Amino acid sequence: MQPRIAFHNVTKIFYARRQTITAVKDFSMEVFPGEFVTIVGPSGCGKSTVIRMLDGITPPSEGRILIDGTDFGGKKLDVETLKKIGFIFQEPNLLPWLTVEQNVQLPLKIMHMNTPENQKRVHQLIDMVNMRAYASAYPVEVSGGMTQRVGVIRAMVHDPEILLMDEPFGALDSITREQLNMELLQIWRETNKTIIFITHNVEEAVLLSSRVYVMATDPGRLVDVVNIDLPRPRSLDMITDDRFIAYTNQLTHLIGEIDLSKIV
Amino acid sequence: MNAKRKTLLHTIAPIATFLLVFIIWEVIVVSLQIPKWLLPAPTRIFQSMIVNFGDFWPHIWMSFITILLGFLAAIPLAISFSALVTNFVLLSAALTPYVLLLVTTPIITLVPLLMLWMGFGINTRILTVLIQAFAIINLNSCTGFLNVPTLRHELMDTFGASRVQRFFHITLPTALPDVFTGLRLATIFSTTTCISAEYVGGNMGLGSQIIMYSQFLKTTESFACIFYVAIIGLFFYQLVGVAQNLIIRWKI
């Protein structure tokens, strides 16, 4: 089977004033259709840069990134490919002058996809995250958890096959975060989308994904790939499960080891 | 404090200040018997504003229409110019120094030359107001257009937005508060510029009347004209405020 997303030895170098910073070095990854993959690592390990390169926000310096077999060679993705992708930012990144509903509709307007069918999905998605009562509210008028939910469904309004999530729930309190994680797993089960999820939270990584890519800093690089062989559907009860704890320990160990080696 | 009381407070407090200032002024003038050519009492000025309204009106109208036309013409010119300059690096590099020169040079220094070329008519004064308003609106709009958060641009990247879509969906709405700051400042500068241009030449407009009455020591009439200028300036400033509240309905 052809991977939906493939990274082949991708390196990203940022040129600062007098120095070069290697944000990502020699990164390779393959993600197949319908997979839920997590990239975990300490801040500054280049995990965000990985999916930003994938979505064409910033070009790779070396290596090849393929989406459904197409290599864009560091150029901006074409609109047809962008239609396949939904990107969820660390912050909700809503536009304050648009209502909740208008924010969700924005991608449809810009990508010229304002079909009646997609319009229907706007309302379905708003219902799905229980925000019908707030559809005509402005972002400042709703809570942080709600704005992040809007950010998530905005990325899904054009029904993309791929969701790229850059620490989407990092700024939220743990209760809201767990709730949104469960909602996300449900969405994934129902829609079978391919998801790449970035986090620095080891438990979140184990809970959500089938495979965890562990990254380290200086330079940002891949250190290990851990398959999470836990049954699905997953629930929050699993956090106390022995195997769950074993996985989180393994990941914490992998990340911790890296930090120690840096100090030495 | 509830909203009603707050509104009431904000209506009554300025009126009270107004009355207080003019009462003190009146008392000083009357009690010290200051001659009216030196400093007329406010009641005399208000009286003149009403009694001589027929004489003032053509000039009030002239100043008003000069500011209005110059200011209105400057808005689309300045906003589209700043949009182009901030979107194209070459244009920005080529024009920014000269735009800055336009802002820093007092426009009043150009008026004698403009009058030499174009005569003493209203067209010269409208053009002067236009140049001044353009410089101010352009400066503030540029600031706004350049201050769009990177995150919003990245959002547009993820949708593959075109340059035009980007401008209308994020750049313009993000910059609107700055654009309106420019418009507010431009009303003040337009009024000042209009009156200054009327000082320099011609015999129409409130500026020319202030000069004339002052030369004849008709200080009361002079003051009456100054008060009308203040009213015109305030009117345009508030007009922009009203427009801003109508257009920017979201809170940042």
Contacts between the chains, C-beta under 8 A, distances in Angstrom:
chain1	res1	chain2	res2	distance
A	52	B	154	7.8
A	55	B	157	7.4
A	55	B	158	5.7
A	56	B	157	6.8
A	57	B	154	5.3
A	57	B	157	4.9
A	57	B	158	7.0
A	76	B	157	7.5
A	76	B	160	7.1
A	77	B	160	6.9
A	78	B	160	7.3
A	79	B	160	4.4
A	82	B	158	6.7
A	82	B	159	6.5
A	82	B	160	4.4
A	85	B	158	7.2
A	87	B	158	4.2
A	89	B	151	6.7
A	89	B	154	7.5
A	89	B	155	7.2
A	91	B	151	6.7
A	93	B	151	5.3
A	93	B	152	7.1
A	93	B	154	8.0
A	93	B	155	5.4
A	95	B	152	7.2
A	95	B	169	7.7
A	95	B	170	6.9
A	95	B	173	7.0
A	96	B	250	5.2
A	96	B	251	7.3
A	96	B	252	6.0
A	97	B	173	4.8
A	97	B	248	7.7
A	97	B	249	7.8
A	97	B	250	4.5
A	106	B	159	7.6
A	106	B	169	7.2
A	107	B	159	5.3
A	109	B	169	7.7
A	110	B	156	7.3
A	110	B	159	4.3
A	110	B	160	7.6
A	110	B	161	5.0
A	110	B	165	5.4
A	110	B	169	6.6
A	111	B	159	5.6
A	111	B	160	6.7
A	138	B	250	5.3
A	138	B	251	7.1
A	140	B	250	7.4
A	140	B	251	5.1
A	140	B	252	7.9
A	155	B	158	7.9
